[in-house]
């Protein structure tokens, strides 16, 4: 399973969970893509990464939703 597929699966799990705790998407591959401005490992922006610890759970879930969309977009691009 590719890194993107694993991240997408994790996003699905987090978004379908009713847990109060929202886990960080960080996968310790911290490289910011120069054109997209997104981390290659977790697909978050620098602003999302920097603010994560202070975000309320609802906002963290919003970031996970963005990650899910970004994963789908990237996977769709790979299939083309």
VENMOFEN-V479508 format. One record per pair of residues at least 12 apart in sequence whose ideal C-beta (glycine too) atoms are under 6 Angstrom apart, sorted by the first residue. I is the first residue (numbers start at 0). J is the second residue. D is the distance in whole Angstrom. If there is no record, write none. Layout:
i=I j=J d=D
i=I j=J d=D
This chain:
i=3 j=70 d=5
i=3 j=73 d=6
i=3 j=74 d=6
i=6 j=70 d=5
i=7 j=70 d=4
i=10 j=63 d=5
i=10 j=66 d=5
i=10 j=67 d=4
i=13 j=63 d=5
i=14 j=63 d=6
i=21 j=56 d=5
i=21 j=59 d=4
i=21 j=60 d=6
i=24 j=41 d=4
i=24 j=66 d=6
i=25 j=41 d=5
i=26 j=40 d=4
i=26 j=41 d=6
i=28 j=40 d=3
i=42 j=66 d=5
i=42 j=69 d=4
i=47 j=62 d=5
